[in-house]
Amino acid sequence: MRRVLIPTVAAAMVLMSGCSEDVPGCGWENRPKSFPIEGEKRPVKIRPSEQHPGLGGREVTAALPPRPDQDASPTAQALYYLQEQTLDMVGELGEIEPGRCEGGELALDVGDTTRCTVTYEDVEVPWQVKITNAVPQGLGTPFAINYQYTARPLKTVVLAQEVYDWFAWEAGKNGPDSLSAPKEPRCDRLPKIFTAEPGRDTGYYCQSLSWSCTNGDFDFEWSDVPIRVDEEGEVRVDGSS
């Protein structure tokens, strides 16, 4: 009997940032040449960029071996899919290999969950695969069962450069004169690669320069936002919950 797995949820890496507000009569272009700034200055200066970061679907496909055919085991199909999702989550090509599923094979009853892993640059990335539906194909004795499932990351792989690139894009995507773009964007010096738990702050921050102005009198401060991972494994730098 042929068994086919159909993914119903994909994990994506999205990074967002806050923005500064321009006050009428006190535009950014009117700021003094030098001024005191309240708060801690983060060490890594980010250069705004109009280039969208991340990987395209074709880049991910080209980086992996051929996709298993429909006659491959559900476990082999799932591990291939998890490699795709891991590359998409990380946003940068790197050495990636299938790991294994606990027990050696996926548990295939509807509602069953199985912990499966892949490795990215020798970092283990665990996922929880849950069978949500099993649809027999054909009349009478089915010749195949199509399994539908969700895949949820139990940890997210974060690359320092990818965080910097996303924050750079937030600062530069609307052009250098955009009033909503983060001003003087900076970040903590992050480890080159690390893992983080979904739904929690990473303990690292990015920041931008914010200001207030009354009748040409400016006050400046560094405004920090945490780098966090949401429940879906998406990395965010926007201070949202």
C-alpha positions in Angstrom: 0.0 0.0 0.0 1.4 3.4 -1.0 1.4 6.0 1.8 1.7 9.7 1.1 2.2 12.5 3.6 0.6 15.9 2.9 2.0 18.8 5.0 -0.7 21.3 6.1 1.4 23.8 8.0 4.7 25.4 7.1 7.2 27.2 9.3 8.5 30.5 8.0 11.1 33.0 9.2 9.8 36.4 9.5 11.6 39.3 11.2 9.9 42.7 11.9 10.9 45.9 13.6 9.4 49.0 15.2 9.7 52.4 13.7 10.4 56.0 14.8 7.9 58.8 14.6 8.6 62.2 13.0 7.2 65.2 14.9 5.9 68.1 12.7 8.4 71.0 12.8 11.1 68.8 14.3 12.1 66.5 11.4 15.1 64.2 11.5 16.9 66.5 9.0 16.7 69.3 11.6 18.5 67.3 14.4 21.7 68.9 15.9 25.0 67.6 14.6 25.9 66.2 18.0 23.7 65.4 21.0 23.6 63.3 24.1 21.6 60.0 24.0 20.0 58.3 26.9 20.4 54.5 27.2 22.9 51.8 26.3 24.3 51.8 22.8 24.4 48.3 21.3 27.7 47.3 19.7 26.8 46.2 16.1 25.9 49.0 13.7 23.4 47.9 11.0 23.6 49.4 7.5 20.1 49.9 6.0 19.5 47.8 3.0 16.8 47.5 0.3 17.6 43.9 -0.4 15.1 41.4 0.9 16.8 38.7 3.0 15.9 35.0 3.2 15.8 32.2 0.7 13.5 31.5 -2.2 11.8 28.2 -2.8 14.0 27.3 -5.7 17.2 28.0 -3.7 15.9 25.6 -1.0 15.0 22.9 -3.5 18.4 23.2 -5.2 20.2 22.8 -1.9 18.5 19.4 -1.1 18.8 16.0 -2.8 15.9 14.9 -5.0 12.5 14.8 -3.3 11.4 11.3 -2.2 8.7 9.9 -4.5 5.2 9.0 -3.4 6.2 5.4 -2.8 8.8 6.5 -0.2 7.9 5.9 3.5 5.9 8.6 5.4 9.0 9.0 7.6 11.3 9.7 4.7 8.8 12.1 3.2 8.5 13.9 6.6 12.2 14.2 7.2 12.6 15.7 3.7 9.9 18.3 4.4 11.5 19.1 7.8 14.8 19.8 6.0 12.9 22.2 3.7 11.3 24.0 6.6 14.5 24.2 8.6 16.3 26.0 5.6 13.3 28.3 5.3 13.4 29.0 9.0 17.1 29.7 9.1 17.0 31.8 5.9 20.5 30.9 4.7 22.0 27.9 2.9 24.2 25.6 5.0 25.0 21.9 5.5 21.7 20.1 6.3 21.0 16.4 6.9 18.0 14.4 7.9 18.1 13.0 11.4 15.6 10.5 12.7 12.2 10.1 14.2 11.8 8.7 17.7 11.1 5.0 17.5 12.6 4.9 14.0 9.3 5.7 12.2 6.4 8.1 12.5 3.4 7.1 14.6 0.6 7.2 12.0 -2.6 7.1 14.0 -4.6 10.3 13.8 -3.6 12.4 16.8 -0.3 10.8 17.2 2.8 13.0 17.7 6.4 12.0 16.9 9.6 13.9 17.7 11.8 14.1 14.6 15.1 15.9 14.1 17.3 17.3 11.3 20.7 18.9 11.6 21.8 22.3 10.3 25.5 23.0 10.5 25.8 20.3 13.1 23.1 21.9 15.2 20.2 19.5 16.0 16.8 21.0 15.2 13.9 19.1 16.8 10.3 19.1 15.4 7.0 17.7 16.6 5.1 16.0 13.8 1.4 15.4 14.4 -0.9 13.3 12.2 -4.1 15.3 11.7 -5.9 13.1 9.2 -5.7 9.9 7.2 -7.6 9.7 3.9 -7.9 6.3 2.1 -7.5 6.5 -1.6 -9.6 4.2 -3.9 -12.8 2.2 -3.4 -13.1 -0.9 -1.4 -9.6 -1.9 -0.3 -7.6 1.3 -0.6 -4.4 1.3 -2.5 -3.0 4.3 -0.6 -3.5 6.4 2.5 -2.8 10.1 2.3 -1.7 11.3 5.7 -2.0 15.0 6.6 0.1 16.4 9.3 1.5 19.5 11.0 5.1 20.1 11.9 6.0 22.4 14.8 9.5 23.4 15.7 10.5 22.7 19.2 13.5 24.9 18.8 14.4 27.6 16.3 17.8 28.0 14.7 18.9 31.6 14.6 21.8 33.0 12.6 23.3 36.3 13.7 23.8 37.5 10.1 20.2 36.7 9.2 18.9 38.8 12.2 21.2 41.7 11.1 20.0 41.4 7.5 16.3 41.5 8.4 16.8 44.5 10.7 18.8 46.2 7.9 15.9 45.6 5.5 13.4 47.0 8.0 15.6 50.2 8.1 16.1 50.4 4.3 13.2 48.8 2.5 11.3 52.1 2.0 14.3 54.1 1.1 16.8 56.2 3.1 14.3 59.1 3.7 11.4 57.0 5.0 10.0 58.5 8.2 8.9 55.1 9.5 12.3 53.4 9.2 14.4 52.7 12.3 17.0 55.4 12.7 20.6 54.5 13.5 19.7 50.8 13.8 22.0 48.6 16.0 21.9 45.2 17.6 23.7 43.1 20.2 26.7 41.1 19.0 25.0 37.8 18.5 26.5 34.3 18.4 27.1 33.2 14.8 24.5 30.4 15.3 22.3 29.5 18.2 19.0 27.9 19.1 16.0 29.5 20.8 12.8 28.2 22.3 9.5 29.3 20.6 7.4 31.7 22.6 10.3 33.2 24.5 12.7 36.1 24.3 16.3 35.2 23.2 17.8 37.6 25.7 19.3 39.7 22.9 18.2 43.1 21.6 18.2 45.4 18.6 17.5 49.1 18.9 16.9 52.3 17.0 17.3 56.0 17.9 14.1 57.6 19.0 13.5 61.3 19.8 11.1 63.9 21.0 11.1 67.5 20.0 9.4 70.7 21.3 10.1 74.0 19.5 13.3 72.7 18.1 14.5 71.3 21.4 15.4 67.6 20.8 15.7 64.7 23.3 17.2 61.4 22.1 17.3 57.9 23.5 18.1 54.4 22.4 14.9 52.4 22.1 15.4 48.7 22.6 13.2 45.8 21.2 13.8 42.2 22.2 14.8 39.6 19.7 12.3 36.8 20.3 10.8 33.7 18.8 7.0 33.4 18.5 5.0 30.2 19.1 5.4 29.3 15.4 9.1 29.5 15.5 9.3 32.8 13.7 12.0 35.2 14.8 10.8 38.7 15.5 12.3 42.0 16.5 9.2 44.2 17.1 8.5 44.0 20.8 5.2 42.2 20.1 3.9 39.5 22.4 
